[in-house]
């Protein structure tokens, strides 16, 4: 059984997720947006309280708001660090991204592995399926836990919204195609956990998302 904890961090109100298998305590940190000492303390306290083993750190994509905590969490827990191959250029230009928002940040660590749709990871006995969903960036992936009906959608699909396409690598038609071919064919009861805003479901977005109707 996989559990999910959502934290909303940094000036961009980005959702950072900790997912873990309740039996094995194997855990993954998704899109670490931790940006301040107080936010670091919140995450450390949560992980310590549940005695989680941080096995993976995974970025759905590499915009600045989703990578602010990568260095700290890599150094703290040394998880295997996964990013989309097509988003390496964003990671390499993290300092330039930060400067656009007058943010000072340390150099982001080099990824250990690159994500593809053939990447096979699991937490306990729960496999993670990687869905290639470009359009917000060139390389973004969503993470789907089929048995648990959970999907981490990054900045692809929000509650009654979609990701921006006016940033580097963004393309509206590509994003809509990703959503329609990779996400809307998931079961209606799949809960989506987006990179910003509230939790939703595939069924809800089919009915109420104005960009999809």
N, C-alpha and C positions, 0 to 999 in steps of 0.2 A: 504494500500500500504506500503510495506516494503522497506526501503532504507538501503544501506550498505556503510560504510566508512571503508577503509582499511588503517592501519598505519603499517609501517615497522620499527620494533624496535630491539634493543639490538645487541650484537656482532654477533648473529646468523642470522640476517636479517629475523626475524620472523614476520609474518603477524598477527597483532592483529586487530580484527574486532569489530566495533560497528554497531549493527543493530537496527532499530527502526521503529515503526509504525507511519506514518506521522500524523495521526489523533489524536491518544491517547497520543503520545509521549512516550509510553512504549518502553524500550530499553533493550538490552542485550549486554554485553561485552563478546566476545568469544576469548579464548586463550590469556589472558592478559600478553604480554611479556614486559610490561613497566619496564625499569630497571634503569633509571636515572631521576634526577630532571627535566631536560629539556623535557624528554619524558612524565613525569607526567603532566607537565604544558600544553603540547600539547593536551593531552586527556581531562584534566579538562576544558581547553578553548573551545574545540569543544563541549563538553557536555553542558557547560554553555551557549554557544551561541545559541544552539538549544533548550535549556530548557528541556533536556531529563530526564525522570524518569528511572534510572537504576534499573530495576526489577530483572534481573538475571545476574550472572557471571557464564559462562559455559566453562569447559575445554573439548575439544575433546579427549585429552589425557594429560598425566602429565610429559612429558619430561621437562627438566630444562628451555629451551627457551620459553616454553608456560606458565610457571607458575611464572615467575619472578615478575609480577605485582599483583599477587593475594592478598597479604597482604595489599598493599597500597590501592587497589581499594575496597577491602572488608571494610576496615576501613573508607574510604572516603564516600562510597555510601551505604554500608550495603545491597548489593543485596543478594538474595538467591543463594548460591554457590553450583553448581552442578559439579560432576566429575564422570567418569566411575568407577564402583565398582572394576573391575579388575586392575585398575591403582592406587588404594590406596597405594600399596606398593611403587610405584614411588614417590607419594606425601610424604609418610612417610620418604623416603630416599632423600628428596630434598637437604639436606645439603651435603650429599655424592655426589650427582650429581654435585652440585655447585663446590665442591672441585676439581673435575676432570678437571675443566676449570679455576681454580684459581679465582672463583667468590665468593664474600661474600654476603650472602643473609639472611634475617630474616626468622624465622620459618613460613611456609605456614599455613594459618588458616585451621581449621578442616572443611570439607565440611558440608553443611547443608543437602544435599540430594545426593543420588547416582542415576546415569542414568541407565535406562534399555530401551528396545524397547517399553515398555508400558508406559514410562514417557510421560505425556501430559502437554505441556506448550504452551503458545501462546503470541504473541505480538499484542495487539489490537484484531482484529478478525482473525489474521493469525496464524494458528497452526504450531508448530514445530514438525516435525517427526524425531525421532532418529533412525538412521540406524547403527546397530552393524557391524563394519568393522575392526576386528582385523587383525594383521599381521605386522604392524609397532610397535605397542605395543599389549599386550594381551587384552586390554579393549577399544580400540579407537572406537569412534562413529563419524559419519558424521551427520550434521544437515540439513534437507531438508524442504524447504518452497515450498510446491507443487503448490499453487496458483500463487506464484511469479516466479516459475521456478528458484529458487536459492538453491544452495547446498554448505555448508561450509564443505570442505573435509579434513581439518587438514593436517596431513602428510601421508594420504592414497594415494591421487591422485593429482599430480601436472600437470602443463602444460607440456605435452610431457615427463612426468617422473612419478615415483612412490616413496613412502617413503622407507627409509633405512630399511633393515631387519637384520642388523648385530649388533643391540643394544639389550638390555635386552627385552625379550618377543617377539622379531621379528622372523618372519617366512615367507619366500618368497612365498611358495605355499598357505599359509593362506591368505596373502595379495592379491595375484592375484585372489584367489577365492572370497574374499570380494569385490574387484572391479568389477569382472565379474557378481556376483550375486546380488549385492546391488546398484551399481552405473551405470553400462553400460546398465541396463534395464530402466533407467530413460529416459525421452524424450531427443532427441538430442539438443533441444534448452535450456536445463537447463544450467545456468551459474554456473561454479564451482569457488569457492574462496578458494584457497589452503593455507596451513600454511607457504609456502615460494614461492616466485616467482610470476609470472603473472597470472591474471585471464584467464580462458579458458571456454570451453563448453564441454558437454558430446559428442556431435557430432564431435568436433575437435579431442578429444582424441581417439575416435573410429577409426578415419582415420590416425592420425599422431603420436600416442604414440607408440614408438618402443617396449615398454614392453608388449603391448597388441595386437601386430600384428606379 
